[in-house]
Amino acid sequence: MLAAAGDPRVAPVLERVTLTRLAFLERLYADLGSEPAAARRQARLAYALYVGTIDLRRAAPGVAEADVAPMVEALVRAAGRA
């Protein structure tokens, strides 16, 4: 869907879905005790990792799950310090 983000029929749907997902993640981080600004940063980082991982797997199918897991762990730790 991201590949079609420039399509005027896709763009508003993609934006709405993305904003909904970010708001959900932000609420989760806030519920876990993060301050609002930190919850927002953590949500964006988590979502960027999610989208980036999907693109990475599509662009380089040989990337094993074992290679992705350490990246996820590092970013989750970084988000916790943000």
C-alpha positions as CSV (number, residue, x, y, z in Angstrom):
1,M,0.0,0.0,0.0
2,L,2.9,2.4,0.7
3,A,4.0,2.0,-2.9
4,A,0.7,3.6,-4.0
5,A,0.8,6.4,-1.4
6,G,0.9,9.0,-4.1
7,D,-2.4,7.8,-5.6
8,P,-5.2,10.2,-4.6
9,R,-7.5,7.3,-3.9
10,V,-5.0,5.6,-1.6
11,A,-3.4,8.5,0.2
12,P,-6.3,9.5,2.5
13,V,-6.9,5.9,3.5
14,L,-3.3,5.3,4.2
15,E,-3.0,8.5,6.2
16,R,-6.1,7.6,8.3
17,V,-4.8,4.0,8.9
18,T,-1.3,5.3,9.8
19,L,-2.6,8.0,12.2
20,T,-4.9,5.4,13.9
21,R,-2.1,3.0,14.4
22,L,0.2,5.7,15.8
23,A,-2.5,6.9,18.2
24,F,-3.0,3.3,19.4
25,L,0.7,2.8,20.0
26,E,1.0,6.2,21.7
27,R,-1.9,5.2,24.1
28,L,-0.1,1.9,24.8
29,Y,3.1,3.7,25.7
30,A,1.3,6.2,27.8
31,D,-0.6,3.4,29.6
32,L,2.8,1.9,30.4
33,G,3.8,5.1,32.1
34,S,5.6,7.2,29.4
35,E,5.2,10.9,29.5
36,P,3.2,12.2,26.5
37,A,6.2,13.4,24.5
38,A,8.1,10.2,25.1
39,A,5.0,8.1,24.3
40,R,4.7,9.9,21.0
41,R,8.4,9.3,20.1
42,Q,8.2,5.7,21.1
43,A,5.1,5.1,19.0
44,R,6.7,6.7,16.0
45,L,9.8,4.6,16.5
46,A,7.9,1.4,16.9
47,Y,5.8,2.1,13.8
48,A,8.8,3.0,11.7
49,L,10.4,-0.2,12.7
50,Y,7.3,-2.1,11.8
51,V,7.0,-0.5,8.3
52,G,10.8,-0.7,7.7
53,T,10.9,-4.4,8.6
54,I,8.1,-5.1,6.1
55,D,10.0,-3.2,3.4
56,L,13.3,-4.9,4.3
57,R,11.7,-8.3,4.0
58,R,10.1,-7.4,0.6
59,A,13.4,-5.9,-0.7
60,A,15.7,-8.5,0.7
61,P,13.8,-11.8,1.2
62,G,16.9,-13.5,2.4
63,V,17.0,-11.5,5.6
64,A,16.2,-14.0,8.2
65,E,13.9,-13.4,11.2
66,A,17.0,-13.9,13.4
67,D,18.6,-10.9,11.7
68,V,15.6,-8.7,12.4
69,A,15.0,-9.7,16.0
70,P,18.2,-8.0,17.3
71,M,17.2,-4.7,15.6
72,V,13.8,-4.9,17.2
73,E,15.3,-5.4,20.6
74,A,17.8,-2.5,20.2
75,L,15.1,-0.1,19.1
76,V,12.8,-1.1,21.9
77,R,15.5,-0.5,24.4
78,A,16.3,2.9,22.7
79,A,12.6,3.8,22.8
80,G,12.5,3.0,26.5
81,R,15.3,5.6,27.1
82,A,13.7,8.2,24.9
